Amino acid sequence: MDSGKLRVAVVGCGQIADAHLAEVRKIRTAEVVAVCDSYPELARQAAERFGVARTDTDVARMLAEVRPDVVHVTTPPHSHAPLALQALAAGAHVYVEKPFTVTVAEADEVLAAAARHGRLVCVGHDQLFDPCWAELRACHRRGDLGRVVHVDSVMGYDLSGPFGRVLAGDPDHWVHRLPGGLFQNNISHALYKITDFLPDERPAVWATWFGQSGRVPTELRVMLRGAEATAGVLFSSQARPVQRVARVYGTKACVEADLDAQTLRWTRPAGMPGPFGKVQRPWRHLTEAARAWTRSVWRFARSDLHYFAGMNALFRAFYRAIAAGEPSPTPPGDIRRVTVIMDDIFETCRRQEGGGK
């Protein structure tokens, strides 16, 4: 083993851990030295699939004996805070899968511990590091959008998928014990795209959730109002196709980011009068689509067009920050803002269910 590499341990060997293990394996400056799960068979299978030498069922023992530089927490959300605190106390930097914690009180505790121990924490806001979102951020920094006045974030969820079928068929599944249920495990993806443009510490929240035929809530609608901009969230398990789309509306232009297609589609003021402008807009969209197709083909040829491209980029950014002694690529303030908004959304929805009490 190259002693110059960051020594990475993964705690939790469920479905998302496979993505972590696969992406870390692509990074030459890091090496997974241990996997840990309370179910020994899950740990053993993960180690076999990804060639990891050490398996364990006891986090404290693994931390003491392996002494990893970085711990990835890929367990259910209710265990994120205690495991992150344990890893930080052992001297490790910590990457936590979304959602960061179940409540903002837990988030504050973890962030304070990281500062106290002089370690970095990072959360799985990986879609901010997808190529198309990185391009959108660069365009915004150049001033292409002008002042942002509204953001819409759409997130679809397939309840007929492997994870969806399990939670829908098991009333005792851990998802149902979260304050936000199904949404708490997923909605941070929709929210951090909004907070990327909505800087308010605590925007005003209106939210409602509902299910079909008396089932547990599977649909969520949210409106946020900040000092200078507003935002909306559409989380749907019914809309097809399942989408990951955000639309950003600015004073100069509007743009739609399709995270599945990895494309940006711009709408700008017409540069030509009357009917000529009506011809110009589809022409612009056509040329944009042609350029996007060319880029996608090139990325496909380089084996760089895949679902977890943003995750890989975020891992690399986090590891670089550790090596260079720089701040985390997901700043503590951003982590906290998303958690605060989640708390407010779920409290608003529960209050509505209780008749506004």
C-alpha positions in Angstrom: 0.0 0.0 0.0 1.2 3.5 -0.9 1.6 5.4 2.4 1.1 8.6 0.5 -2.5 7.8 -0.1 -5.4 8.8 2.1 -6.7 5.8 4.0 -10.4 5.6 3.7 -12.9 3.6 5.7 -16.6 3.1 4.7 -19.1 2.6 7.5 -22.3 1.1 6.3 -22.4 -1.4 3.4 -25.8 -0.9 1.9 -26.7 0.2 -1.7 -25.1 3.6 -1.7 -21.8 2.2 -0.2 -21.2 0.4 -3.5 -21.2 3.8 -5.3 -18.7 5.2 -2.8 -16.4 2.2 -3.0 -16.5 2.2 -6.8 -15.8 6.0 -7.1 -13.0 6.0 -4.4 -11.3 3.1 -6.3 -11.0 5.5 -9.3 -9.0 8.0 -7.3 -5.3 7.4 -7.2 -4.7 9.5 -4.1 -7.0 7.4 -1.9 -7.4 3.8 -0.9 -10.2 2.0 1.0 -8.6 0.2 3.9 -11.7 -1.0 5.7 -15.4 -1.5 5.4 -17.7 -1.8 8.5 -21.3 -2.9 8.9 -23.3 -4.3 11.8 -24.2 -7.1 9.5 -21.0 -9.1 8.9 -22.3 -10.6 5.6 -22.8 -7.2 4.1 -19.3 -6.1 5.1 -17.8 -9.3 3.7 -19.6 -9.0 0.4 -18.6 -5.4 -0.1 -15.0 -6.2 0.7 -15.0 -9.1 -1.8 -16.6 -6.9 -4.6 -14.1 -4.1 -4.2 -11.0 -5.8 -2.9 -10.9 -4.3 0.6 -8.6 -6.1 3.0 -10.3 -5.3 6.3 -13.9 -5.9 7.4 -15.4 -5.2 10.8 -18.7 -5.1 12.6 -17.6 -2.7 15.4 -16.9 0.9 14.5 -14.9 1.7 17.6 -12.6 -1.2 17.1 -12.1 -0.4 13.4 -11.3 3.2 14.2 -8.8 2.2 16.9 -7.0 -0.5 14.9 -7.1 0.9 11.4 -6.9 4.6 12.2 -8.3 5.8 8.8 -7.7 9.3 7.6 -11.2 9.6 6.2 -14.4 7.9 7.2 -17.4 7.8 4.8 -20.7 7.4 6.7 -23.2 5.6 4.4 -25.7 4.3 7.0 -29.4 5.3 7.5 -29.8 9.0 8.6 -30.6 8.4 12.3 -27.0 7.1 12.8 -25.2 9.8 10.8 -24.6 12.2 13.8 -23.3 9.6 16.3 -21.1 7.9 13.8 -19.6 11.2 12.5 -18.9 12.3 16.1 -17.2 9.0 16.8 -15.0 9.3 13.7 -14.1 12.9 14.4 -13.1 12.0 18.0 -10.9 9.3 16.6 -9.1 11.9 14.4 -10.7 11.2 11.0 -12.1 13.6 8.5 -15.7 12.6 7.7 -17.8 12.4 4.6 -21.5 12.0 5.5 -24.1 10.8 2.9 -27.2 13.0 2.6 -29.1 14.0 4.6 -26.3 15.3 6.8 -28.2 14.7 10.0 -31.8 14.2 11.1 -32.1 17.7 12.8 -30.2 21.0 12.9 -29.4 20.4 16.5 -27.5 17.2 15.4 -25.8 19.2 12.6 -24.6 21.9 15.0 -23.1 19.2 17.2 -21.2 17.6 14.4 -20.0 20.8 12.9 -18.8 22.0 16.3 -17.0 18.7 16.9 -15.3 19.1 13.5 -14.1 22.6 14.4 -12.9 21.4 17.8 -10.9 18.5 16.5 -9.5 20.4 13.5 -11.1 18.0 11.0 -13.1 18.6 7.8 -16.7 17.3 7.3 -18.3 17.0 3.9 -21.9 16.1 3.0 -23.1 14.3 -0.1 -24.3 17.3 -2.0 -22.7 15.7 -5.1 -25.0 17.0 -7.8 -23.5 20.4 -7.3 -20.4 18.9 -8.7 -22.0 17.3 -11.8 -20.5 18.8 -15.0 -23.6 20.6 -16.0 -24.1 22.2 -12.6 -20.4 23.2 -12.5 -21.0 24.9 -15.9 -24.1 26.7 -14.6 -22.2 28.0 -11.5 -19.5 29.3 -13.8 -22.0 31.1 -16.0 -23.6 32.7 -12.9 -20.2 33.9 -11.7 -19.7 35.5 -15.1 -23.0 37.3 -14.7 -24.9 35.5 -17.5 -28.1 35.1 -15.4 -28.1 38.6 -13.8 -29.7 38.7 -10.4 -31.4 35.4 -9.6 -35.1 36.0 -8.7 -36.5 32.4 -8.6 -35.4 28.8 -8.6 -37.5 25.7 -9.3 -36.2 22.3 -8.3 -37.9 19.2 -9.5 -37.1 15.7 -8.1 -38.9 12.5 -9.1 -38.8 9.3 -7.1 -39.6 5.8 -8.4 -41.5 3.8 -5.7 -41.4 0.8 -8.0 -37.6 0.7 -7.8 -35.7 -1.7 -5.5 -35.5 0.7 -2.5 -39.0 2.1 -3.1 -40.6 -1.3 -3.1 -38.9 -2.2 0.2 -40.0 0.9 2.0 -43.5 0.9 0.5 -44.0 -2.7 1.6 -42.6 -2.5 5.1 -44.4 -0.2 7.6 -41.5 -0.6 10.0 -38.8 0.5 7.6 -36.4 3.0 9.1 -37.5 5.7 6.5 -41.0 5.8 8.2 -39.4 6.7 11.5 -37.7 9.8 10.1 -39.4 13.2 10.9 -39.7 13.8 7.2 -40.3 10.2 6.1 -39.4 9.4 2.5 -38.6 13.0 1.8 -36.0 13.4 4.5 -33.9 10.7 2.9 -33.9 12.5 -0.5 -35.0 16.1 -0.6 -31.7 17.6 0.3 -30.8 16.9 -3.4 -33.5 19.3 -4.5 -32.8 21.8 -1.7 -29.1 22.3 -2.1 -29.6 23.4 -5.7 -31.8 26.1 -4.4 -29.6 27.2 -1.6 -26.8 27.5 -4.1 -28.7 30.6 -5.3 -30.8 31.6 -2.3 -28.4 32.8 0.3 -30.9 33.5 3.1 -30.1 31.7 6.4 -33.8 30.9 7.0 -36.2 31.7 4.2 -39.9 31.7 4.9 -41.4 28.2 4.2 -44.8 27.0 3.0 -45.1 23.3 2.5 -47.6 20.5 2.1 -47.3 16.7 1.7 -49.8 14.1 0.8 -50.2 10.5 -0.4 -52.6 8.6 -2.6 -55.6 6.7 -1.2 -54.7 7.3 2.4 -51.1 6.1 2.0 -48.1 7.7 3.8 -47.1 10.9 2.1 -45.2 10.4 -1.2 -45.8 13.9 -2.7 -44.3 17.1 -1.5 -44.7 20.7 -2.6 -42.6 23.6 -1.1 -42.4 27.3 -1.6 -39.5 29.3 -0.1 -39.3 33.1 0.1 -36.0 34.9 0.8 -35.1 38.6 0.9 -34.5 38.9 -2.8 -35.6 35.6 -4.4 -38.1 32.8 -4.1 -38.0 29.1 -4.8 -40.2 26.1 -5.3 -39.7 22.3 -4.8 -41.7 19.6 -6.6 -41.0 16.2 -5.2 -43.2 13.6 -7.0 -43.4 9.8 -7.0 -46.1 9.9 -9.7 -44.7 12.3 -12.4 -43.1 10.5 -15.3 -40.4 10.4 -16.4 -38.6 10.6 -13.1 -36.6 13.8 -13.3 -33.8 15.7 -11.7 -34.3 19.2 -13.1 -33.7 22.7 -11.8 -34.7 26.0 -13.5 -33.0 29.2 -12.5 -34.7 32.5 -13.4 -32.5 35.6 -13.6 -32.9 39.3 -14.6 -30.8 38.6 -17.8 -31.7 35.0 -18.7 -33.2 31.8 -17.5 -31.6 28.3 -17.6 -32.8 24.8 -17.1 -30.3 22.2 -15.8 -31.2 18.6 -16.6 -29.1 16.5 -14.2 -29.9 13.3 -16.0 -29.1 14.5 -19.5 -26.3 16.7 -18.1 -27.4 19.6 -20.3 -28.2 23.3 -19.9 -31.0 24.9 -21.9 -31.0 28.7 -21.9 -33.8 31.1 -22.6 -32.6 34.6 -23.4 -34.3 37.8 -24.7 -34.8 37.7 -28.4 -32.1 39.5 -30.3 -34.3 40.0 -33.3 -37.7 41.8 -33.8 -41.1 40.3 -34.3 -41.4 36.9 -36.1 -37.6 36.8 -36.6 -37.3 36.4 -32.8 -39.7 33.4 -32.9 -37.4 31.8 -35.4 -34.3 32.7 -33.4 -35.2 31.0 -30.2 -35.7 27.5 -31.5 -32.5 28.0 -33.5 -30.6 28.8 -30.3 -32.1 25.7 -28.7 -31.1 23.6 -31.7 -27.5 24.7 -31.6 -27.3 24.3 -27.8 -28.6 20.8 -28.2 -26.1 20.0 -30.9 -23.2 21.2 -28.8 -24.5 19.3 -25.7 -24.8 16.1 -27.8 -21.2 16.5 -29.0 -19.9 17.0 -25.5 -21.9 14.0 -24.3 -20.5 11.7 -27.0 -17.0 12.9 -26.2 -17.5 12.2 -22.5 -19.1 8.8 -23.3 -16.0 7.9 -25.4 -13.8 8.7 -22.4 -16.1 6.6 -20.0 -16.8 9.9 -18.2 -20.6 10.0 -18.7 -22.1 8.3 -15.7 -24.6 8.8 -12.9 -22.0 9.4 -10.1 -19.7 11.8 -11.9 -20.6 14.5 -9.4 -19.9 12.2 -6.5 -16.5 11.4 -7.9 -15.7 15.1 -8.4 -16.8 15.9 -4.8 -14.7 13.1 -3.4 -11.7 14.4 -5.3 -12.4 18.0 -4.1 -12.7 16.8 -0.5 -9.5 14.8 -0.5 -7.6 17.7 -2.1 -8.9 20.0 0.7 -7.7 17.5 3.3 -4.3 17.2 1.7 -3.9 21.0 1.2 -5.4 22.0 4.6 -8.1 24.0 2.8 -11.8 24.4 3.7 -14.3 21.6 2.9 -15.9 21.8 -0.6 -19.3 21.8 1.2 -19.0 24.7 3.7 -20.5 24.3 7.2 -22.8 27.2 6.6 -24.3 25.6 3.5 -24.7 22.3 5.3 -26.5 24.0 8.2 -28.8 26.0 5.9 -30.1 23.0 4.1 -30.7 21.2 7.4 -32.6 24.2 8.8 -34.9 24.4 5.8 -35.6 20.6 6.0 -36.5 21.0 9.7 -38.9 23.9 8.8 -40.5 22.0 5.9 -41.3 18.9 7.9 -42.5 20.9 10.9 -44.8 22.9 8.6 -46.2 19.7 7.0 -46.8 18.0 10.4 -48.5 21.2 11.7 -50.9 21.1 8.7 -51.7 17.4 9.4 -52.5 18.4 13.0 -54.9 21.1 12.0 -52.5 23.9 12.2 -51.6 23.4 15.9 
